[in-house]
Amino acid sequence: MKILYFMADWCAPCKRFLPTVEAVCHERGISLTKYDVGKNAEFARKHNVQSVPTTIICVGDEVRFHTSGIIPQQQLETAINEIGG
C-alpha cells in the first residue's frame, strides 16, 4: 500500500493537511510520495487530479481510494482499514 499526495507550494490547505497524512503514514508504515502538481502536471492528469490537496491510496498499481480536499484523520484511517492496511 502507498499514498500519493498531490499538493502545491501555494496551497494553504495542502500545508495544513500534510502533517496529518505524514503522521498516519508513519504510524502505519505506509509509503508516502508527495507530488507538486506544478512540477508533475502530466502525472497529476494521469491520476485525475483536478484540485489540491488530493490523496490517493494505491495497492500495487490499483487506485483504491481517491479524494480531494482536507478530510478528517479518522476518515483517512477508515479508508486505510477498509483497504486492508
C-alpha positions as CSV (number, residue, x, y, z in Angstrom):
1,M,0.0,0.0,0.0
2,K,1.2,3.5,-0.8
3,I,-0.3,7.0,-0.6
4,L,0.2,9.6,-3.3
5,Y,-0.3,13.1,-2.1
6,F,-0.8,15.8,-4.7
7,M,-0.1,19.4,-3.5
8,A,1.1,22.8,-4.4
9,D,3.5,25.2,-2.7
10,W,0.9,28.0,-2.8
11,C,-1.9,25.8,-1.3
12,A,-2.6,26.6,2.3
13,P,-5.0,23.6,2.8
14,C,-2.2,21.3,1.4
15,K,0.2,22.5,4.0
16,R,-2.4,22.2,6.8
17,F,-3.3,18.6,5.8
18,L,0.2,17.3,5.1
19,P,1.2,16.7,8.7
20,T,-1.9,14.5,9.2
21,V,-1.1,12.4,6.2
22,E,2.6,12.1,7.2
23,A,1.6,11.1,10.8
24,V,-0.8,8.4,9.6
25,C,1.7,7.0,7.1
26,H,4.5,7.0,9.8
27,E,2.3,5.3,12.4
28,R,1.2,2.6,9.9
29,G,4.4,2.1,8.0
30,I,2.8,3.2,4.7
31,S,4.9,4.7,1.9
32,L,4.1,8.3,1.2
33,T,5.1,10.1,-2.0
34,K,4.4,13.8,-2.4
35,Y,3.9,15.4,-5.8
36,D,3.8,19.1,-6.6
37,V,1.2,19.5,-9.3
38,G,3.1,22.4,-10.9
39,K,6.2,20.2,-11.4
40,N,4.3,16.9,-12.1
41,A,1.4,18.1,-14.2
42,E,1.3,15.2,-16.5
43,F,1.4,12.6,-13.7
44,A,-1.3,14.6,-11.9
45,R,-3.5,14.5,-15.0
46,K,-2.9,10.8,-15.3
47,H,-4.3,10.4,-11.8
48,N,-7.3,12.7,-12.5
49,V,-6.2,15.3,-10.0
50,Q,-8.4,18.3,-10.5
51,S,-7.7,20.2,-7.2
52,V,-5.3,20.1,-4.3
53,P,-4.8,18.6,-1.9
54,T,-5.6,15.2,-3.5
55,T,-4.9,12.0,-1.6
56,I,-4.8,8.7,-3.4
57,I,-4.3,5.3,-1.8
58,C,-2.9,2.6,-4.1
59,V,-2.3,-1.1,-3.6
60,G,0.2,-2.0,-6.3
61,D,-0.9,0.0,-9.3
62,E,-4.6,-0.1,-8.4
63,V,-6.2,3.0,-7.0
64,R,-8.4,2.0,-4.1
65,F,-9.2,5.5,-2.7
66,H,-9.2,8.9,-4.2
67,T,-10.3,12.2,-2.5
68,S,-9.7,15.9,-2.9
69,G,-9.6,18.4,-0.1
70,I,-8.9,18.0,3.6
71,I,-10.6,15.1,5.3
72,P,-10.7,14.2,9.0
73,Q,-7.8,11.9,10.1
74,Q,-10.4,9.3,11.1
75,Q,-11.8,9.2,7.6
76,L,-8.3,8.6,6.2
77,E,-7.6,5.8,8.8
78,T,-11.0,4.2,8.0
79,A,-10.2,4.2,4.3
80,I,-6.8,2.5,5.0
81,N,-8.5,0.0,7.3
82,E,-11.2,-0.9,4.7
83,I,-8.4,-1.4,2.1
84,G,-6.6,-3.7,4.5
85,G,-3.7,-1.5,5.7
